[in-house]
Amino acid sequence: MAEPVAVLGLGLMGSALAGAFLRRGHPTTVWNRSPERAAPLVARGALRAGTVAEAVSAGGLTVVCLSDNDAVSRTCESAGRAFDGRTLVNLTSGTSREARGLAAWAADQGAAYLDGKLLATPDTVGGPDTAVLYGGRREPFDAHHATLRAIGGGLTRLGDDPGLPALYDVALLDILWASLNGFLHASALVATEDVRAGEFAPFADLLFAALPSFVARCARQIDEGAHAAEDSTLETHLPAARNLVAECLARGVDADPPRRLRAVIEKAIAQGHGKDGYASVVEQFRKAPLEHGGG
Ligand SMILES: NC(=O)c1ccc[n+]([C@@H]2O[C@H](COP(=O)([O-])OP(=O)(O)OC[C@H]3O[C@@H](n4cnc5c(N)ncnc54)[C@H](OP(=O)(O)O)[C@@H]3O)[C@@H](O)[C@H]2O)c1
């Protein structure tokens, strides 16, 4: 028989998680602060718990997915000692520090803790390739592996540290937002000549298709600590970055993003990387500039 599961939080993601467990035949008990959100899941066979403790007690595994980790702390604390001897899987977005704090709290309750980060949207939850990154001890991960596959078949345990998935999560968003902002900024630039984003997009796609080979080379060079130019030097990149700034200024498009890019290349060249490849720029990102304040 499939393992009983409790799901705390029935927002867009929590509802998708509970739905995925139900599809796989897991007896699923659900709890949500606003109880009416449980109705569609109850109609599909879920049991509604009146309290967090009742939900946790019904499942071998409790999955929590709320807006933030403050809500997770308060919600889980309201369960009293119900977590003792059970496993808590937290799929809420947050920081690595928060994840480590929750792992320590769970340990005090006698519970095993896995922190998970979904590289997914609700509609892709439950897919055979849907990626979910976990951090925490191997024993609970292995013990609940079959159940966790209901959420996403592309699951990876990064290691014992429950904080690592949160770090991967924001690092991947770093890439996503930088890439999308690159496209959005470039679209604003070509729009000054009435070029529609849809006309420009196929050429952006050519670049995105080439990215995996650039990423692989950068990763190899970063790990080797050697940034020899294999195609073009930073001195070759610099005039192109200057051209980009000039086009933005001439067309009244925000020149700040390319100015920052140009400044980073100039600094790397000033530090002796002019004949190195683009991966050498990584050194500029390792340490925050002194003028940086708090968050
Ligand atoms: N949606 C996505 O595509 C996606 C993708 C990856 C990761 N995530 C992460 O998944 C988590 C949930 O996202 P979501 O899209 O499901 O958000 P959502 O639709 O806004 O749902 C938020 C959930 O948190 C509950 N909640 C908020 N504050 C609470 C509190 N103080 N005490 C108890 N419950 C509280 C809400 O309960 P009520 O119904 O009572 O308001 C609701 O169940 C977030 O950390 C998000 O970053 C989401």
The ligand as an ORCA input file, in Angstrom:
! r2SCAN-3c Opt
* xyz 0 1
  N       3.701     28.507     -7.583
  C       4.869     28.178     -8.140
  O       5.023     28.136     -9.374
  C       6.035     27.781     -7.258
  C       7.180     27.197     -7.848
  C       8.244     26.808     -7.026
  C       8.184     27.046     -5.668
  N       7.073     27.637     -5.136
  C       7.060     27.894     -3.695
  O       6.020     27.197     -3.074
  C       5.561     27.949     -1.946
  C       4.052     28.113     -2.033
  O       3.751     28.794     -3.251
  P       2.272     28.865     -3.813
  O       2.391     29.230     -5.255
  O       1.506     27.655     -3.432
  O       1.720     30.135     -2.993
  P       0.195     30.495     -2.704
  O      -0.705     30.002     -3.766
  O       0.179     31.970     -2.422
  O      -0.142     29.710     -1.354
  C       0.392     30.109     -0.118
  C       0.017     29.109      0.926
  O       0.635     29.498      2.172
  C      -0.379     29.562      3.176
  N       0.018     30.530      4.192
  C       0.505     31.777      3.999
  N       0.799     32.354      5.174
  C       0.466     31.455      6.132
  C       0.549     31.476      7.553
  N       1.018     32.528      8.226
  N       0.148     30.364      8.208
  C      -0.314     29.271      7.543
  N      -0.428     29.211      6.211
  C      -0.023     30.288      5.500
  C      -1.637     29.960      2.433
  O      -2.768     29.670      3.211
  P      -4.171     30.402      2.941
  O      -4.822     29.626      1.801
  O      -4.890     30.304      4.220
  O      -3.857     31.827      2.532
  C      -1.494     29.050      1.213
  O      -1.840     27.714      1.536
  C       6.314     29.287     -1.961
  O       7.405     29.228     -1.098
  C       6.780     29.375     -3.400
  O       7.940     30.164     -3.556
  C       5.994     27.995     -5.894
*
